[in-house]
Amino acid sequence: MQTTALLADMVSAMSARRSVRQYTDAPIDDALLNELLEAAARTQTMGNLQLYSVVVTRNAAMKARLAPAHFNQPMVTAAPVLLTFCADYHRTTAWCRARKAEPGYDNFLSFINAATDALLFCQSFCNLAEAAGLGLCYLGTTVYQPQQIIDALQLPRLVMPVATITLGWPDGQPAQTDRLPLSAFVHNEQYVLPTPSSIDRDYSAKEALPENREFVAINHKETLAQIFTDIRYTKRDCEAMSQGLLDALKRQGFLE
């Protein structure tokens, strides 16, 4: 019964979560931050190697230097703390060589393993931070212009930034964003291809939201999908940022 109650509390908290982009001036205590990071380190990890590192940025000048890599989103400099989660095979490689072992982790598979570790660690930290009352916003822009972040944080070979969060005590309670229904992304036994009718079923509610209808109207588009293909994530931008990501992976030693 106690387990059921705990699960209900966790489901309730997750169902109520929202991204927070505005923060109070209250600082985040080092002891609290370290406690959350240490607890998050209990998350699952490939080979029990903990193939990640996190760079904690509090300094205003450093946040300002990182901001352009995140398209100067205001919360990057406004948040008390910025956390950059990195796929890290540099430390493990150094450990191997210091212990008479020759590592072979300068390849794409190793990046995927380390990136997965880092993202799992990031998500565990996010869950713990929100449970502690902190607010945060995940920045997908980390992999858009990674070289700027690599340079600013002086990341060595075999270290690659994969996720960033802004962190602070929430200033107000923002509205929740919509989510697709389970039918859109849960498949039983085998993947089920979408059909025109399933697209209508799963996307109609999103498309009907007043804010999305207004977004379509003010941009003189016919559908919400065109907002994503023509404005937010264009083919040209995706290709250019893909090349930047590949170039950074080569410079960091994960690709030849």
C-alpha positions in Angstrom: 0.0 0.0 0.0 2.9 2.3 0.8 4.5 1.6 -2.5 1.2 2.3 -4.3 0.9 5.6 -2.6 4.5 6.5 -3.5 3.9 5.6 -7.1 0.7 7.7 -7.1 2.7 10.7 -5.8 5.4 10.3 -8.4 2.8 10.0 -11.2 1.0 13.0 -10.0 4.3 15.0 -9.8 5.3 14.0 -13.3 1.9 14.7 -14.7 2.0 18.2 -13.3 5.6 19.1 -14.4 6.3 22.0 -16.6 9.3 23.8 -18.1 10.4 26.9 -16.0 12.1 29.7 -17.8 11.8 32.5 -15.1 13.6 32.3 -11.8 13.8 34.2 -8.6 17.1 35.7 -7.4 17.5 33.2 -4.7 20.7 31.2 -5.0 21.0 27.4 -5.1 23.0 26.1 -2.3 26.1 24.1 -3.2 25.2 21.4 -0.7 21.8 20.9 -2.3 23.1 20.9 -5.8 25.8 18.4 -4.9 23.3 16.2 -3.1 21.1 16.1 -6.1 24.0 15.3 -8.5 25.3 12.6 -6.2 21.9 11.0 -6.0 21.5 11.2 -9.8 24.7 9.3 -10.2 22.8 6.2 -9.0 21.1 6.1 -12.4 21.7 3.3 -14.8 25.0 3.4 -16.8 26.7 1.4 -19.5 29.2 -1.0 -18.0 29.0 0.9 -14.7 31.5 3.3 -16.2 29.5 6.6 -15.7 30.5 8.0 -19.1 29.5 11.5 -18.4 30.6 14.8 -16.8 28.6 17.9 -15.9 29.9 21.4 -16.0 28.3 23.8 -13.5 28.2 27.4 -14.6 27.4 30.1 -12.1 29.6 32.9 -13.2 27.7 35.6 -15.1 30.5 36.2 -17.6 30.6 32.5 -18.4 26.9 32.3 -18.9 27.0 35.2 -21.2 29.7 33.4 -23.2 27.6 30.3 -23.5 24.4 32.2 -24.4 25.0 32.6 -28.1 25.3 28.8 -28.5 21.8 28.7 -27.2 20.5 31.4 -29.5 20.6 33.9 -26.6 17.5 32.6 -24.9 17.0 34.9 -21.8 16.9 32.1 -19.2 20.5 31.1 -20.0 21.9 34.2 -18.4 19.0 34.8 -16.0 19.1 31.4 -14.3 21.3 31.1 -11.2 22.9 27.9 -12.5 23.5 26.5 -15.9 24.4 22.8 -16.2 26.0 21.3 -19.3 25.9 17.5 -19.4 28.7 15.9 -21.5 29.3 12.5 -23.0 32.8 11.8 -21.5 35.1 9.1 -22.6 38.2 11.2 -21.8 38.2 10.4 -18.1 37.7 6.6 -18.7 40.4 6.6 -21.4 42.8 8.3 -19.0 42.0 5.7 -16.3 42.6 2.9 -18.7 46.0 4.2 -19.7 47.0 4.8 -16.1 46.2 1.2 -15.4 48.2 -0.4 -18.2 45.1 -0.9 -20.4 44.9 0.4 -24.0 41.4 1.9 -24.7 39.7 2.0 -28.1 36.9 4.5 -27.5 37.6 7.0 -30.3 34.6 5.9 -32.4 31.0 6.7 -33.0 29.6 3.7 -30.9 31.5 5.0 -27.9 30.0 8.5 -28.4 26.5 6.9 -28.5 27.2 5.0 -25.3 28.5 8.0 -23.5 25.7 10.3 -24.8 23.1 7.8 -23.6 24.8 7.7 -20.2 24.9 11.5 -20.0 21.2 11.9 -21.0 20.1 9.3 -18.5 22.1 11.1 -15.8 20.6 14.4 -16.9 17.0 13.1 -16.7 17.5 11.6 -13.3 18.9 14.9 -12.1 16.0 16.8 -13.5 13.5 14.5 -11.7 15.3 15.0 -8.4 15.7 18.8 -8.9 12.0 19.2 -9.5 11.1 17.0 -6.6 13.2 19.4 -4.5 11.1 22.3 -5.7 13.6 23.7 -8.3 12.5 24.7 -11.7 14.4 23.9 -14.9 14.3 24.1 -18.7 16.0 21.6 -21.0 17.9 23.3 -23.9 17.9 21.2 -27.0 20.2 23.8 -28.6 23.2 22.1 -27.0 23.9 20.0 -30.1 23.0 22.8 -32.6 26.3 24.7 -32.2 28.4 22.5 -30.0 31.8 23.9 -31.0 31.0 27.2 -29.2 30.2 25.3 -26.0 33.3 23.1 -26.4 35.5 26.2 -26.7 33.9 28.1 -23.9 34.1 25.1 -21.5 37.5 24.0 -22.8 36.3 20.4 -23.3 39.1 18.0 -24.1 39.2 15.2 -26.7 36.5 12.6 -26.2 34.2 15.0 -24.3 31.1 16.2 -26.1 28.2 18.4 -24.8 24.8 16.7 -25.3 22.4 18.5 -23.0 22.0 21.7 -21.0 19.5 22.8 -18.4 18.8 26.1 -16.8 18.1 25.8 -13.1 16.7 28.0 -10.4 13.8 28.6 -8.0 10.6 29.2 -10.0 9.3 32.7 -10.3 5.6 31.9 -10.9 3.9 28.9 -12.4 4.0 28.7 -16.2 1.3 26.9 -18.2 1.9 23.3 -19.2 2.6 22.5 -22.8 0.5 19.9 -24.6 1.5 16.3 -25.1 0.4 13.7 -27.7 -1.8 10.8 -26.5 -0.4 7.4 -25.9 -1.8 6.1 -29.2 0.7 8.3 -31.0 3.8 6.7 -29.6 3.1 3.4 -27.9 3.3 0.3 -30.1 2.3 -3.2 -29.0 4.7 -6.0 -30.2 5.6 -4.3 -33.5 5.7 -0.8 -34.9 2.4 0.3 -36.4 2.8 2.7 -39.3 0.8 5.9 -39.0 -2.2 6.4 -41.3 -4.1 9.6 -42.3 -6.8 8.6 -39.8 -4.3 7.9 -37.0 -2.6 11.3 -37.7 -6.0 13.0 -37.4 -6.7 11.1 -34.2 -3.4 11.9 -32.5 -2.7 15.5 -33.8 -6.1 17.1 -34.0 -6.1 18.3 -30.3 -2.6 19.8 -30.7 -3.6 21.6 -33.9 -6.8 22.9 -32.3 -5.1 24.6 -29.4 -5.8 28.4 -29.6 -2.1 29.3 -29.3 -1.2 26.9 -32.1 -4.0 28.2 -34.4 -2.8 31.8 -33.7 0.8 30.7 -34.5 -0.3 29.4 -37.8 -2.3 32.5 -38.6 0.3 35.1 -37.8 2.9 33.3 -39.8 0.5 33.0 -42.8 0.7 29.2 -43.0 -2.0 26.7 -43.7 -1.1 24.0 -41.1 0.8 23.7 -37.8 3.2 21.2 -39.5 4.3 23.9 -41.9 5.4 26.0 -38.9 7.9 23.2 -38.1 9.1 22.5 -41.6 9.2 26.1 -42.9 10.1 28.2 -39.9 11.3 26.3 -36.8 13.3 23.3 -38.1 13.9 23.9 -41.8 15.8 21.4 -44.0 18.5 23.9 -44.6 19.1 24.6 -40.9 19.0 21.0 -40.0 21.5 20.1 -42.6 23.8 23.0 -41.6 23.6 22.1 -37.9 24.1 18.4 -38.7 27.4 19.3 -40.4 28.5 21.4 -37.5 27.7 18.4 -35.1 29.7 16.0 -37.3 32.6 18.4 -37.5 32.6 18.8 -33.7 32.5 15.0 -33.2 35.5 14.7 -35.5 37.5 17.4 -33.6 36.6 15.7 -30.3 37.9 12.4 -31.6 34.7 10.4 -31.9 34.7 10.3 -35.7 37.6 10.0 -38.2 
